[in-house]
Amino acid sequence: MSADFPRSIADETVLEDVLSTPSAALVETLAALPGDITFLGVGGKIGPTLARMAKRAAPDKRIIGVARFSEPGLKRKLAGWGIETVTCDLLDRAAVDALEKTENAVFLAGRKFGSEGNLGLTWAMNVLCPAIVAEAFAASRLVVYSTACVYPFVDVTSGGAPETLRVAPPGEYANSCIGRERVFEHFANTHGTRSVILRLSYALDLRYGVLHDIARAVKAGAPVPLDMGHCNVIWQGSANDVALRALALAEAPPAVLNLSGPETASIRRLAERFGNAFGTEPVFTGTEQNRAWLVDTTLQQRHFGYPEVPLAQVVDWTADWVAHDRGSLGKPTHFEVRDGAY
């Protein structure tokens, strides 16, 4: 997308346009990449604008979105963007086997929120579902979404966990995500599947995300928790761009790439910036700890450069969005959770 950013984002139509605008580098990458692209689990928070970005960057490719499509109107919206849709339960082995196997696929399915209420389903979605998909799409080039939650906490002055750090997270959710990675690793090792695993740390849409959660709390006068006092975040449009360009990095064994913004962002400082924007004094609870879930994005920047949309711009957009009550997906990130129980 152009660095000539809009001063504000007025509604969801504009927001989804901005989130799905491809960079020139992505257009070049997908032009050199053979084959069409299937998005498995396209119905979540990230999938629709990610698939739309792919279609805008490569209009001559077939872009296929696969999901259960429980959200009313989503299939129609995707079709309006030129994206083919296929209804499929990714836990249904026969249904997944029957899917068209495109040369490229992006795996987005997973479960986090509500995990503690049904841990069996969490493990099924985060381990069994990947096994079904990895076997069925063994001949495809894969981008696999994972999470920075697979890492242990690191010192907030360390610059974040590098991809080489041994994974050792708290909580069953995060350990199920290690299971997801290991399954794709297994199929890469046994079938030569070319893969790249993206350990994403907090993508930002104006309707959800860490900044959205903090801004809404500050505006409402609710306490902002500080125990997880630092985080990494990235504009979802920038994350979308990197994820699609990462198809070119797929290899066997899988490449692993941290995906986030390079700044170690202070929750306190972010709340104070929103307080200034809203003309209110933030209320805090808890105390910053010296360790947090943070990632080192040196490798990401080496391949793709600094995210095109800087953090300061997203803070300004979020403040304006929340100030005008432009909408929320009602999906809190729970960034403050330290025991891994979501």
C-alpha positions in Angstrom: 0.0 0.0 0.0 1.0 3.6 -0.4 2.9 5.4 2.4 0.4 8.3 1.8 -1.9 7.1 4.6 -5.4 8.4 5.2 -5.7 10.6 8.3 -8.5 8.5 9.6 -10.5 5.4 8.5 -14.1 6.3 8.4 -15.9 2.9 8.2 -15.5 -0.9 7.7 -15.5 -0.6 3.9 -12.5 1.8 4.0 -10.8 -0.3 6.7 -11.1 -3.6 4.7 -9.8 -1.7 1.6 -6.7 -0.5 3.5 -6.1 -3.9 5.2 -6.1 -5.6 1.8 -4.1 -3.2 -0.3 -1.0 -5.1 -1.6 2.5 -3.7 -1.8 4.4 -3.5 -5.1 6.8 -6.1 -3.6 3.8 -8.5 -3.1 2.6 -8.1 -6.6 6.1 -8.9 -7.9 6.3 -12.0 -5.5 3.0 -13.5 -6.5 3.7 -12.8 -10.2 6.8 -15.0 -9.9 5.0 -17.7 -7.9 3.4 -20.5 -9.9 -0.1 -21.7 -9.1 -3.3 -20.7 -7.4 -3.8 -20.2 -3.7 -6.2 -21.8 -1.2 -6.9 -20.2 2.2 -7.9 -22.9 4.7 -9.9 -21.4 7.5 -10.6 -18.2 5.6 -13.5 -17.3 7.9 -11.6 -15.9 10.9 -10.4 -12.4 11.7 -7.5 -12.4 9.4 -8.6 -14.6 6.5 -11.0 -12.3 4.5 -8.7 -9.4 4.0 -5.7 -11.7 3.5 -7.4 -13.6 0.7 -8.6 -10.3 -0.8 -5.1 -8.9 -0.8 -3.9 -12.0 -2.7 -6.6 -11.5 -5.3 -5.8 -7.8 -5.6 -2.1 -8.6 -6.0 -2.6 -11.4 -8.4 -5.9 -11.0 -10.2 -5.2 -13.7 -12.7 -4.7 -16.4 -10.0 -7.6 -18.3 -8.6 -8.0 -17.5 -4.9 -10.1 -20.1 -3.0 -11.4 -19.6 0.5 -12.3 -22.7 2.5 -14.3 -22.5 5.8 -17.5 -23.6 7.5 -18.8 -20.1 6.8 -20.9 -19.7 9.9 -20.8 -15.9 9.6 -23.8 -14.6 7.6 -22.9 -12.8 4.4 -19.2 -13.7 4.4 -19.4 -16.0 1.3 -21.2 -13.3 -0.6 -18.6 -10.7 0.5 -15.7 -12.9 -0.6 -17.4 -13.7 -3.9 -17.8 -9.9 -4.5 -14.0 -9.7 -4.2 -13.5 -12.4 -6.8 -12.7 -15.1 -4.3 -14.1 -18.6 -4.9 -15.6 -20.2 -1.7 -15.9 -23.8 -0.6 -17.8 -24.8 2.5 -15.9 -27.5 4.4 -15.3 -28.6 8.0 -11.5 -29.0 8.3 -12.0 -31.7 10.9 -13.8 -33.8 8.3 -11.0 -35.9 6.7 -13.1 -37.0 3.8 -14.2 -33.4 3.0 -10.6 -32.1 3.2 -9.4 -35.0 1.0 -12.1 -33.9 -1.6 -10.8 -30.3 -1.8 -8.9 -29.2 -4.9 -5.2 -29.2 -4.1 -3.8 -26.0 -5.4 -0.1 -25.5 -5.7 -0.1 -23.0 -2.8 -2.1 -23.0 0.5 -2.3 -20.8 3.6 -3.4 -22.5 6.8 -5.3 -20.2 9.1 -7.5 -22.5 11.2 -7.1 -22.7 15.0 -8.8 -22.2 18.3 -7.7 -19.9 21.2 -10.6 -18.2 22.9 -12.7 -20.4 25.1 -10.0 -23.0 25.2 -10.3 -23.6 28.9 -13.9 -24.4 28.5 -13.3 -27.2 26.0 -9.6 -28.2 25.9 -10.4 -31.3 23.8 -11.8 -29.2 21.0 -8.8 -26.9 21.3 -6.4 -29.8 20.8 -8.5 -31.2 17.9 -8.5 -27.8 16.1 -4.8 -27.1 16.8 -3.4 -30.6 16.3 -5.8 -33.0 14.6 -7.0 -30.5 12.0 -3.4 -29.6 11.0 -2.7 -33.4 10.6 -5.6 -33.8 8.3 -4.7 -30.8 6.2 -0.9 -31.4 6.2 -1.5 -34.9 4.8 -4.0 -33.8 2.2 -1.9 -30.8 1.0 1.4 -32.6 1.3 2.3 -31.6 -2.3 1.4 -27.9 -1.9 3.6 -25.0 -0.9 2.3 -24.0 2.6 2.2 -20.9 4.8 1.1 -22.0 8.3 -0.1 -19.5 10.9 1.2 -20.1 14.4 1.7 -17.9 17.4 4.4 -16.2 19.5 2.7 -17.9 22.5 4.9 -21.0 21.8 7.9 -19.2 23.3 8.6 -18.8 27.0 8.6 -15.3 28.4 11.8 -13.4 27.8 13.3 -10.3 29.5 11.6 -7.1 28.2 15.0 -5.6 27.5 16.2 -8.6 25.4 14.8 -7.6 22.0 12.4 -10.6 22.0 12.6 -14.3 21.4 14.5 -15.3 18.2 13.2 -18.2 16.0 16.0 -20.4 17.4 14.9 -20.2 21.0 13.6 -23.5 22.4 9.8 -23.4 22.7 8.5 -23.9 26.3 5.3 -22.0 26.9 2.8 -22.0 29.8 -0.8 -23.3 29.3 -2.5 -26.0 27.2 -3.5 -23.6 24.4 0.2 -22.7 23.7 1.3 -26.3 23.9 -1.4 -27.3 21.4 0.1 -24.7 19.1 3.5 -26.4 19.4 1.6 -29.6 18.4 0.3 -27.8 15.3 3.9 -26.8 14.3 5.2 -30.3 15.0 2.6 -31.9 12.8 3.5 -29.7 9.8 7.1 -30.3 10.6 6.5 -34.0 10.5 4.8 -33.9 7.1 7.5 -31.7 5.7 10.1 -34.2 6.8 8.2 -37.3 5.6 6.8 -35.9 2.3 9.1 -33.0 1.5 6.2 -30.5 1.9 7.6 -27.0 1.4 6.4 -24.9 4.4 6.9 -21.7 6.4 5.6 -21.4 9.9 4.6 -17.8 10.9 4.8 -17.1 14.7 2.4 -14.1 14.7 2.4 -11.7 17.6 -0.8 -9.5 17.8 -2.0 -8.3 14.4 -4.0 -5.0 14.7 -7.3 -4.4 13.0 -9.2 -1.3 14.3 -12.1 -3.6 15.3 -9.9 -5.8 17.6 -6.4 -6.2 18.8 -4.2 -5.0 21.7 -4.5 -1.3 20.8 -8.3 -1.6 20.4 -8.6 -3.3 23.8 -6.5 -0.6 25.5 -8.2 2.3 23.8 -11.7 1.0 24.7 -10.6 0.5 28.3 -9.2 4.0 28.6 -12.2 5.6 27.0 -14.6 3.8 29.3 -12.5 4.6 32.4 -11.8 0.9 32.9 -8.5 -0.3 34.4 -5.8 -1.2 32.0 -3.9 -4.3 33.2 -0.1 -3.9 33.4 1.2 -7.3 34.5 2.0 -8.1 30.9 3.4 -4.7 30.5 5.0 -5.0 27.0 4.1 -6.6 23.7 4.9 -6.7 20.0 2.1 -5.6 17.5 1.8 -5.2 13.8 -0.8 -3.6 11.5 -2.8 -6.5 10.0 -2.4 -5.2 6.5 1.4 -5.3 7.0 1.2 -8.8 8.4 -1.0 -9.9 5.5 1.6 -8.6 3.1 4.5 -10.5 4.8 2.5 -13.7 5.1 1.8 -13.8 1.4 5.3 -12.9 0.4 6.5 -15.6 2.8 5.2 -18.2 0.3 8.4 -17.7 -1.5 10.4 -18.8 1.6 8.7 -22.2 2.0 11.1 -25.0 2.3 11.5 -28.5 3.8 12.2 -28.7 6.7 9.9 -25.8 7.4 11.2 -22.3 7.7 10.2 -20.5 10.9 9.5 -16.7 10.9 8.5 -14.4 13.7 5.8 -12.0 12.4 5.3 -8.7 14.2 6.4 -5.1 14.6 10.0 -4.6 15.8 9.1 -2.3 18.8 8.8 -3.5 22.3 5.7 -1.5 23.0 4.8 -0.4 26.5 1.2 -1.0 27.5 1.4 2.0 29.9 2.7 4.3 27.2 0.1 3.2 24.8 -2.7 3.8 27.4 -1.2 7.3 28.1 -1.3 8.1 24.4 -5.0 7.1 24.2 -5.6 9.1 27.4 -4.2 12.2 25.7 -6.3 11.6 22.6 -9.5 11.2 24.7 -8.8 13.9 27.3 -8.9 11.4 30.1 -6.5 9.9 32.6 -5.9 6.2 32.2 -6.6 3.9 35.2 -4.1 1.1 35.7 -4.1 -2.2 37.6 -1.2 -4.5 38.4 2.5 -3.8 37.9 4.8 -4.3 34.9 6.8 -7.6 35.1 10.3 -7.9 33.7 9.4 -10.8 31.4 6.8 -11.0 28.7 5.9 -12.7 25.4 8.1 -10.9 22.9 9.6 -11.8 19.6 12.7 -10.7 17.7 11.8 -9.7 14.2 15.3 -9.3 12.8 14.8 -12.1 10.3 11.5 -10.8 9.1 13.0 -7.3 8.5 16.0 -8.9 6.7 13.6 -10.5 4.2 10.8 -7.9 4.0 12.0 -4.6 5.6 10.3 -2.5 8.3 6.5 -2.8 8.3 5.1 -0.2 5.9 2.5 1.1 8.3 4.3 2.3 11.5 3.0 1.8 15.0 2.4 5.5 15.6 0.0 5.6 12.6 -2.0 2.6 13.9 -2.3 4.3 17.3 -3.7 7.4 15.7 -6.2 5.4 13.6 -7.3 3.4 16.6 -7.8 6.5 18.8 -10.0 8.0 16.1 -11.9 4.8 15.5 -12.6 4.2 19.2 -13.4 7.9 19.8 -16.2 7.7 17.2 -17.5 4.2 18.4 -17.1 2.8 14.9 -17.4 -0.8 16.0 -15.8 -3.8 17.6 -15.7 -7.5 16.8 -16.1 -8.2 20.5 -13.1 -10.5 20.5 -10.6 -9.3 23.2 -7.0 -10.5 22.8 -6.5 -11.2 26.5 -3.0 -9.9 26.1 -2.8 -9.6 29.9 -3.0 -13.3 30.5 0.3 -14.8 31.9 -0.7 -18.3 32.7 -1.7 -19.4 29.2 -5.3 -20.1 30.3 -7.6 -18.5 27.7 
